Amino acid sequence: MRRFAEWLENNPNSDLPSPTKRHKKEKREASRALVIIFENLEAFDRQVVDEVVLVLGSYAHVLRFVIIFGVATEARVVHSLLSHDSYKLLALRTFRFPSPAVFLHQVIDSTVFNDKIWFKFHPKMVQLFVGRYEQENFSIAELSKSMKLALLDHFLTQPASALCCQEPIAQQRFGNYNILSSIRALDSVKKANIISAGPASQIARQLYEPLSELFVYVRCYKPVLSVLFWLFQDLPDSCFAQISQDIVHLHHAVMSSSDFFNAKLDHFYGKATALWACWTVEEWKEKLGECVRILNSADQEALPDLIDVVQDLDRFIENLTNVDERQRQADAEVIGEQHEKYVGKSPSAAEAKKRMAEKLSFFEMQRKIQLRRVVAAKSNVFQRDKKEIGEYLTKTFKMYLRSPDSVPMHECLFPTLTDSFRSRSMAAPNKCLDQTLLCPE
């Protein structure tokens, strides 16, 4: 740009008409402008466009420049893509040539109605897209988001909606299995030894395991979250309000990125560990019993997946019921070990002489045994049970209340960025999408 500006100063344009009396030479020089055209602004990296605008702005005193942003002609779209430093250098004007409806139809014909795509939108759905973006916001990125929202709404609400194509067209498209030739060439498919199977069997085997993991995740999410909420229900109002807020944040974190989810989960269980240490045996038995009842009352489809958790909780309840007897057995074992250490063996002459030298009396032996019992009482059976139960609950919650990013094929049911989708929910063809995002279970 520096060399270009110097060249413009040293090489005036001789093709321009000579200045008249009313137009001075400075105005003739200032009338020249550098025109830059971005055919598709949304296809460029934001940082690249920012740097171009900032560089041109630094030479605005030498040369005027005109930037034409193609496709995205709304000022709001340009403002959302550029930074404030570069946006303030622009004086935006909107113009349309050719008609956006004609251009939008060309885009839809080359993308949505492409023969390589195995589904087609209903004409009413296409008309909704055309009407919205012709009148409000003409942008390819916004159009693609609306199409994704339409697909998401279709998979979340009803299996047979206006989004589907006609049955003969679907049979004709899915009857052609030539596209599976590229899948058969993958190393993972070759290692699975399913090349000899038919195309339908290949699809079933490749998708059965991810779908089963996804269904287990969906069925178990709500019961386990109910158990987590119950464990903190009888706290004081001030404490319960904070814990409830953490649970709500945890619930929203499950629907967002995995990094925030892991950080929030660790912070949440840090509070939970401190709370569980204050509960008595009866409180633990009551809490775990209610947790078992909640899991048993869950959906019958989710019960086989949670049967191991129910059995482990029943085992913990049984251990807490017999905690006194187990404590007496542990004390007896400690006393027996000490008794065997001091009087169980016949001391030799050297050992007897050593004991006499140390003046180890029977009362001193009893005192050491009692001291050992006191030390053992600090880490008694109930303390060990509480630690084991806390670790088990933490592991269980982290297993079932995890981010959908870690679940295969989660994109069929869950958006990865809830806030972004909720802000665009008005572009969806059905109002129930916003309710679905708020209640993912």
C-alpha positions in Angstrom: 0.0 0.0 0.0 2.9 2.4 0.7 4.4 1.8 -2.8 0.9 2.0 -4.4 0.2 5.4 -2.7 3.6 6.7 -3.8 2.9 5.6 -7.4 -0.5 7.4 -7.4 1.2 10.6 -6.2 3.9 10.4 -8.8 1.7 9.2 -11.7 -1.4 11.4 -12.1 -4.2 10.0 -14.2 -4.0 11.7 -17.6 -7.2 10.1 -18.9 -9.4 12.1 -16.6 -11.0 15.2 -18.2 -9.3 18.5 -17.6 -10.5 20.5 -14.6 -13.0 23.2 -15.2 -13.2 26.5 -13.5 -15.6 25.0 -10.9 -13.5 21.9 -10.2 -10.0 22.3 -8.9 -7.2 19.8 -9.4 -7.3 18.6 -5.8 -10.9 17.5 -6.3 -9.9 15.7 -9.5 -7.2 13.8 -7.6 -9.5 13.1 -4.7 -12.1 11.6 -7.1 -10.0 8.6 -7.8 -10.9 5.6 -5.5 -9.6 2.1 -5.0 -12.4 -0.5 -5.4 -12.1 -3.9 -3.7 -14.8 -6.5 -4.1 -15.4 -9.4 -1.8 -17.7 -11.7 -3.7 -18.7 -13.6 -0.6 -17.8 -11.9 2.6 -18.9 -14.8 4.9 -16.4 -17.1 3.2 -13.4 -14.9 4.3 -11.6 -15.2 7.6 -12.7 -12.3 9.9 -9.1 -11.5 10.7 -8.2 -11.1 7.1 -11.0 -8.7 6.4 -10.1 -6.7 9.5 -6.5 -6.3 8.4 -7.5 -5.3 4.9 -9.9 -2.6 6.2 -7.4 -1.3 8.8 -4.6 -1.1 6.2 -6.8 0.8 3.8 -7.9 3.1 6.6 -4.4 4.1 7.4 -4.0 5.5 3.8 -7.4 7.2 3.7 -5.7 10.6 3.6 -4.0 9.7 0.4 -6.6 7.5 -1.4 -10.2 6.9 -1.1 -11.3 3.3 -1.1 -14.6 1.6 -1.8 -15.3 -2.0 -0.5 -18.1 -4.0 -2.0 -19.3 -6.8 0.2 -21.0 -9.5 -1.8 -23.9 -11.8 -0.7 -24.1 -10.4 2.9 -25.6 -7.0 2.1 -27.1 -6.3 5.6 -25.3 -3.8 7.7 -26.0 -6.0 10.8 -24.2 -9.0 9.3 -21.1 -6.9 8.4 -21.1 -5.4 11.9 -21.2 -8.9 13.4 -18.3 -10.1 11.3 -15.9 -7.2 11.7 -14.3 -5.8 14.8 -15.1 -2.4 16.2 -11.8 -0.8 15.0 -12.4 -1.7 11.4 -16.2 -1.3 11.4 -15.9 2.4 12.5 -13.9 3.2 9.4 -16.7 2.2 7.1 -19.8 4.2 6.0 -22.1 1.4 4.9 -24.6 1.7 2.1 -26.9 -1.1 1.0 -27.7 -1.9 -2.7 -29.1 -4.9 -4.4 -28.1 -6.1 -7.9 -29.3 -8.4 -9.1 -32.5 -9.3 -7.3 -31.8 -11.2 -4.1 -34.7 -13.5 -4.8 -33.1 -14.6 -8.1 -29.7 -15.1 -6.5 -31.2 -17.0 -3.6 -33.1 -19.3 -5.9 -29.7 -20.0 -7.7 -28.1 -20.9 -4.4 -31.0 -23.2 -3.4 -30.9 -24.9 -6.8 -27.2 -25.6 -6.6 -27.2 -26.8 -3.0 -30.5 -28.0 -1.6 -31.8 -29.4 -4.8 -28.5 -31.1 -5.7 -28.8 -34.7 -6.8 -26.0 -35.7 -4.3 -28.2 -34.7 -1.3 -30.4 -37.6 -0.2 -33.3 -35.4 1.1 -35.3 -32.5 -0.1 -37.1 -29.7 1.6 -40.8 -29.3 1.1 -41.8 -26.4 -1.2 -43.5 -24.7 1.8 -40.3 -24.8 3.7 -38.3 -23.4 0.8 -40.8 -20.6 0.4 -40.4 -19.8 4.1 -36.6 -19.5 3.6 -37.0 -17.3 0.5 -39.6 -15.0 2.1 -37.6 -14.5 5.3 -34.2 -13.8 3.8 -35.5 -11.8 0.9 -37.3 -9.3 3.2 -35.3 -9.4 6.4 -31.7 -10.7 6.2 -30.2 -11.9 3.0 -27.2 -14.0 4.1 -25.9 -17.4 3.1 -24.7 -18.1 6.7 -28.1 -17.3 8.1 -29.7 -19.5 5.4 -27.6 -22.4 6.3 -28.4 -22.0 10.0 -32.1 -22.0 9.3 -31.7 -25.2 7.3 -29.9 -26.8 10.2 -32.6 -25.7 12.6 -35.2 -27.1 10.3 -33.4 -30.5 10.3 -33.0 -30.4 14.0 -36.7 -29.6 14.4 -37.6 -32.5 12.2 -35.6 -35.0 14.1 -36.7 -33.8 17.5 -40.5 -33.4 16.9 -42.0 -35.8 14.4 -40.7 -38.5 12.1 -43.1 -37.6 9.3 -43.2 -33.9 8.7 -43.2 -31.5 5.8 -39.4 -31.6 5.8 -39.3 -35.2 4.3 -39.5 -35.8 0.6 -42.1 -38.1 -1.0 -41.8 -41.9 -0.4 -41.1 -42.8 -4.0 -38.3 -40.3 -4.2 -36.8 -41.7 -1.0 -37.0 -45.2 -2.2 -35.4 -44.3 -5.4 -32.5 -42.4 -3.7 -31.9 -45.0 -1.0 -32.1 -47.9 -3.5 -28.8 -46.9 -5.0 -25.9 -48.3 -2.9 -23.1 -47.2 -5.1 -22.2 -44.5 -2.7 -21.1 -47.2 -0.2 -18.1 -48.0 -2.3 -16.1 -45.2 -0.6 -17.1 -46.5 2.8 -16.0 -50.1 1.9 -12.5 -48.7 1.0 -11.9 -47.4 4.6 -9.3 -49.2 6.7 -11.7 -49.3 9.7 -14.3 -51.2 7.6 -11.7 -53.6 6.3 -10.4 -54.3 9.8 -14.0 -55.1 10.9 -14.1 -58.0 8.4 -17.5 -57.0 7.1 -16.6 -56.5 3.4 -18.4 -59.7 2.5 -21.7 -58.5 4.1 -24.3 -56.6 2.1 -24.6 -52.8 2.1 -27.5 -52.8 4.5 -25.6 -55.0 7.0 -22.6 -52.7 6.7 -24.7 -49.7 7.7 -26.4 -51.5 10.5 -23.1 -52.7 12.0 -21.5 -49.3 11.7 -24.3 -47.4 13.3 -25.6 -49.9 16.0 -23.0 -49.3 18.6 -23.0 -45.4 18.4 -26.8 -45.3 18.5 -27.0 -47.6 21.4 -24.6 -45.4 23.4 -26.6 -42.4 22.5 -29.9 -44.0 23.6 -28.3 -45.0 26.9 -27.1 -41.5 27.5 -30.6 -40.0 26.8 -32.5 -42.5 28.9 -30.2 -42.2 32.0 -29.6 -38.5 32.0 -32.9 -37.4 33.6 -33.0 -40.1 36.4 -29.4 -39.5 37.4 -29.9 -35.7 37.5 -33.0 -36.2 39.7 -30.8 -38.2 42.1 -28.2 -35.5 42.2 -30.9 -32.9 43.0 -32.4 -35.1 45.8 -29.1 -35.4 47.6 -29.2 -31.6 48.4 -32.9 -31.1 48.9 -33.1 -30.8 52.7 -30.4 -28.2 53.1 -31.2 -24.8 54.6 -32.7 -22.2 52.2 -29.6 -20.2 51.9 -27.4 -23.2 51.1 -30.0 -24.9 49.0 -30.4 -21.8 46.8 -26.7 -21.8 46.0 -26.6 -25.6 45.4 -29.8 -25.4 43.2 -28.1 -22.7 41.1 -25.1 -24.9 40.7 -27.3 -27.7 39.6 -28.9 -25.5 37.0 -25.5 -24.3 35.8 -24.4 -27.9 35.6 -27.5 -28.8 33.6 -26.8 -26.0 31.1 -23.1 -27.0 31.1 -24.1 -30.4 29.8 -25.6 -28.7 26.8 -22.5 -26.5 26.1 -18.8 -27.1 25.4 -16.9 -29.8 27.2 -14.3 -27.5 28.7 -16.8 -25.5 30.6 -18.6 -28.6 31.6 -15.5 -30.3 33.1 -14.6 -27.1 35.1 -18.1 -26.7 36.5 -18.3 -30.3 37.4 -15.1 -30.3 39.4 -16.2 -27.1 41.2 -19.6 -28.7 42.0 -18.3 -31.9 43.4 -15.8 -30.0 45.6 -18.9 -28.6 47.4 -20.6 -31.9 47.4 -17.7 -33.7 49.2 -17.7 -31.1 52.0 -21.4 -31.6 52.5 -21.4 -35.4 52.4 -18.8 -35.5 55.3 -21.4 -33.9 57.7 -24.1 -36.6 57.2 -24.9 -39.2 59.8 -25.6 -42.9 59.2 -29.3 -42.5 59.3 -29.2 -39.5 56.9 -27.1 -41.5 54.5 -29.5 -44.5 54.7 -32.5 -42.2 54.0 -30.8 -40.4 51.1 -29.6 -43.6 49.4 -33.0 -45.3 49.9 -34.7 -42.4 48.1 -32.1 -42.5 45.4 -32.9 -46.2 44.8 -36.6 -45.3 44.7 -36.0 -42.6 42.1 -34.0 -44.9 39.9 -36.5 -47.7 40.2 -39.3 -45.4 39.2 -37.5 -44.3 36.1 -38.5 -45.3 32.6 -38.5 -49.0 32.0 -36.2 -48.6 29.1 -33.6 -46.9 31.2 -33.8 -49.4 34.1 -31.6 -52.1 32.6 -28.8 -49.5 32.1 -29.1 -48.4 35.7 -29.5 -51.8 37.4 -25.8 -51.9 38.4 -26.1 -48.5 40.1 -29.2 -49.7 42.0 -27.5 -52.8 43.2 -24.4 -50.9 44.4 -26.6 -48.4 46.3 -28.5 -51.3 47.9 -25.1 -52.8 49.0 -24.1 -49.4 50.5 -27.4 -49.3 52.4 -26.8 -52.8 53.8 -23.3 -51.9 54.9 -24.6 -48.8 56.7 -27.3 -50.9 58.4 -24.6 -53.2 59.9 -22.1 -50.5 60.6 -22.1 -51.1 64.4 -21.4 -54.8 64.0 -18.7 -54.2 61.5 -17.2 -51.6 63.8 -17.0 -54.1 66.6 -15.4 -56.7 64.4 -12.8 -54.1 63.3 -12.0 -53.2 66.9 -11.7 -56.9 67.8 -9.2 -57.3 64.9 -7.2 -54.4 66.1 -7.1 -55.7 69.7 -6.2 -59.2 68.5 -3.3 -57.9 66.4 -1.9 -56.0 69.4 -2.4 -59.0 71.7 -0.6 -61.3 69.3 2.2 -58.7 69.0 2.9 -58.4 72.7 1.9 -61.8 74.3 1.1 -64.2 71.5 4.6 -65.4 71.0 6.9 -66.9 73.5 9.7 -64.4 74.0 13.2 -65.6 73.8 15.8 -64.8 76.5 17.1 -61.9 74.5 13.6 -60.5 74.0 12.7 -60.9 77.7 15.9 -59.2 78.7 15.1 -56.4 76.3 11.6 -56.0 77.7 13.0 -55.9 81.2 15.5 -53.3 80.2 12.7 -51.1 78.7 10.5 -51.8 81.7 7.5 -52.8 79.5 4.8 -53.5 82.0 1.4 -55.0 81.4 -0.3 -51.6 82.1 1.9 -49.9 79.4 0.9 -52.6 77.0 -2.8 -51.9 77.7 -2.2 -48.2 77.2 -0.6 -48.7 73.8 -3.5 -50.9 72.8 -6.0 -48.3 73.9 -4.0 -45.7 71.9 -4.1 -47.8 68.8 -7.9 -48.2 69.2 -8.2 -44.4 69.4 -6.1 -43.9 66.3 -8.2 -46.6 64.5 -11.4 -44.9 65.6 -10.4 -41.7 63.7 -10.6 -43.7 60.4 -13.5 -46.1 61.5 -15.8 -48.1 59.3 -18.3 -45.4 58.8 -15.7 -42.9 57.7 -14.4 -45.5 55.1 -18.0 -46.1 54.0 -18.7 -42.4 53.5 -15.5 -42.0 51.5 -16.4 -45.0 49.3 -19.9 -43.8 48.7 -18.8 -40.3 47.9 -16.2 -41.6 45.4 -18.8 -43.9 43.8 -21.5 -41.2 43.5 -18.9 -38.8 42.0 -17.8 -41.5 39.4 -21.5 -42.3 38.6 -22.5 -38.7 38.1 -19.5 -38.0 35.9 -20.3 -41.1 33.9 -24.0 -40.2 33.2 -24.0 -36.4 33.4 -21.3 -35.9 30.8 -21.1 -33.5 27.9 -22.9 -34.7 24.7 -19.7 -34.0 22.8 -18.3 -37.2 24.2 -21.4 -39.3 23.0 -21.2 -40.6 19.4 -23.9 -39.2 17.0 -25.0 -36.7 19.6 -25.5 -34.1 16.9 -28.8 -35.9 15.9 -30.4 -34.7 19.2 -28.3 -32.1 20.9 -26.9 -28.7 19.7 -23.4 -28.0 20.8 -24.0 -24.3 21.5 -27.3 -23.8 23.2 -27.1 -20.0 23.4 -26.3 -19.7 19.7 -29.2 -21.9 18.7 -31.6 -20.2 21.1 -30.7 -16.8 19.7 -31.6 -18.1 16.2 -34.7 -20.0 17.3 -37.0 -17.5 15.6 -35.6 -18.7 12.3 -37.0 -22.2 13.0 -40.1 -23.3 11.1 -41.7 -24.5 14.4 -41.9 -22.7 17.7 -41.5 -25.9 19.7 -37.7 -25.9 19.0 -37.1 -23.4 21.7 -39.0 -25.5 24.2 -37.0 -28.6 23.1 -33.7 -26.8 23.7 -34.9 -25.8 27.2 -35.9 -29.4 28.0 -33.5 -31.7 26.2 -34.6 -34.8 28.1 
